[in-house]
Amino acid sequence: MFDRLATRAHRAAIRLRTAWGDLHEEERGDIPGWVLVTLMTAAIVVAVWALAGPALTGLFQQAMDRVTGM
């Protein structure tokens, strides 16, 4: 009885590991695509910051002055 239970548990563990491995491989995704998206996002942030940095700083300072009452 115990041997059958142990065998079933072992088989279930193997199926679970196999299913997890298949799922893990499917979730891997396209690495070069993600790198490209990340680099493009960083470039957009740098461009916006370079163009609008002074205006955003002024806007932030004005908002802080209104909050603090100065």
CNS distance restraints for C-alpha pairs under 8 A (distance, minus, plus):
assign (resid   1 and name CA) (resid   5 and name CA) 6.39 0.50 0.50
assign (resid   2 and name CA) (resid   6 and name CA) 6.05 0.50 0.50
assign (resid   3 and name CA) (resid   7 and name CA) 6.03 0.50 0.50
assign (resid   4 and name CA) (resid   8 and name CA) 6.12 0.50 0.50
assign (resid   5 and name CA) (resid   9 and name CA) 6.12 0.50 0.50
assign (resid   6 and name CA) (resid  10 and name CA) 6.05 0.50 0.50
assign (resid   7 and name CA) (resid  11 and name CA) 6.15 0.50 0.50
assign (resid   8 and name CA) (resid  12 and name CA) 6.07 0.50 0.50
assign (resid   9 and name CA) (resid  13 and name CA) 6.13 0.50 0.50
assign (resid  10 and name CA) (resid  14 and name CA) 6.29 0.50 0.50
assign (resid  11 and name CA) (resid  15 and name CA) 6.20 0.50 0.50
assign (resid  12 and name CA) (resid  16 and name CA) 6.06 0.50 0.50
assign (resid  13 and name CA) (resid  17 and name CA) 6.14 0.50 0.50
assign (resid  14 and name CA) (resid  18 and name CA) 6.10 0.50 0.50
assign (resid  15 and name CA) (resid  19 and name CA) 6.00 0.50 0.50
assign (resid  16 and name CA) (resid  20 and name CA) 5.98 0.50 0.50
assign (resid  17 and name CA) (resid  21 and name CA) 6.01 0.50 0.50
assign (resid  18 and name CA) (resid  22 and name CA) 6.24 0.50 0.50
assign (resid  19 and name CA) (resid  23 and name CA) 6.15 0.50 0.50
assign (resid  20 and name CA) (resid  24 and name CA) 5.88 0.50 0.50
assign (resid  21 and name CA) (resid  25 and name CA) 6.14 0.50 0.50
assign (resid  22 and name CA) (resid  26 and name CA) 6.29 0.50 0.50
assign (resid  23 and name CA) (resid  27 and name CA) 6.25 0.50 0.50
assign (resid  24 and name CA) (resid  28 and name CA) 6.46 0.50 0.50
assign (resid  30 and name CA) (resid  34 and name CA) 6.41 0.50 0.50
assign (resid  31 and name CA) (resid  35 and name CA) 6.22 0.50 0.50
assign (resid  32 and name CA) (resid  36 and name CA) 6.14 0.50 0.50
assign (resid  33 and name CA) (resid  37 and name CA) 6.21 0.50 0.50
assign (resid  34 and name CA) (resid  38 and name CA) 6.09 0.50 0.50
assign (resid  35 and name CA) (resid  39 and name CA) 6.14 0.50 0.50
assign (resid  36 and name CA) (resid  40 and name CA) 6.06 0.50 0.50
assign (resid  37 and name CA) (resid  41 and name CA) 6.09 0.50 0.50
assign (resid  38 and name CA) (resid  42 and name CA) 6.20 0.50 0.50
assign (resid  39 and name CA) (resid  43 and name CA) 6.16 0.50 0.50
assign (resid  40 and name CA) (resid  44 and name CA) 6.22 0.50 0.50
assign (resid  41 and name CA) (resid  45 and name CA) 6.24 0.50 0.50
assign (resid  42 and name CA) (resid  46 and name CA) 6.20 0.50 0.50
assign (resid  43 and name CA) (resid  47 and name CA) 6.13 0.50 0.50
assign (resid  44 and name CA) (resid  48 and name CA) 6.09 0.50 0.50
assign (resid  45 and name CA) (resid  49 and name CA) 5.96 0.50 0.50
assign (resid  46 and name CA) (resid  50 and name CA) 6.03 0.50 0.50
assign (resid  47 and name CA) (resid  51 and name CA) 6.19 0.50 0.50
assign (resid  48 and name CA) (resid  52 and name CA) 5.70 0.50 0.50
assign (resid  48 and name CA) (resid  53 and name CA) 7.36 0.50 0.50
assign (resid  49 and name CA) (resid  53 and name CA) 4.73 0.50 0.50
assign (resid  52 and name CA) (resid  56 and name CA) 5.97 0.50 0.50
assign (resid  53 and name CA) (resid  57 and name CA) 6.05 0.50 0.50
assign (resid  54 and name CA) (resid  58 and name CA) 6.17 0.50 0.50
assign (resid  55 and name CA) (resid  59 and name CA) 6.12 0.50 0.50
assign (resid  56 and name CA) (resid  60 and name CA) 6.04 0.50 0.50
assign (resid  57 and name CA) (resid  61 and name CA) 6.10 0.50 0.50
assign (resid  58 and name CA) (resid  62 and name CA) 6.08 0.50 0.50
assign (resid  59 and name CA) (resid  63 and name CA) 6.19 0.50 0.50
assign (resid  60 and name CA) (resid  64 and name CA) 6.18 0.50 0.50
assign (resid  61 and name CA) (resid  65 and name CA) 6.11 0.50 0.50
assign (resid  62 and name CA) (resid  66 and name CA) 6.28 0.50 0.50
assign (resid  63 and name CA) (resid  67 and name CA) 6.28 0.50 0.50
assign (resid  64 and name CA) (resid  68 and name CA) 6.08 0.50 0.50
assign (resid  65 and name CA) (resid  69 and name CA) 5.72 0.50 0.50
assign (resid  65 and name CA) (resid  70 and name CA) 5.17 0.50 0.50
assign (resid  66 and name CA) (resid  70 and name CA) 6.67 0.50 0.50
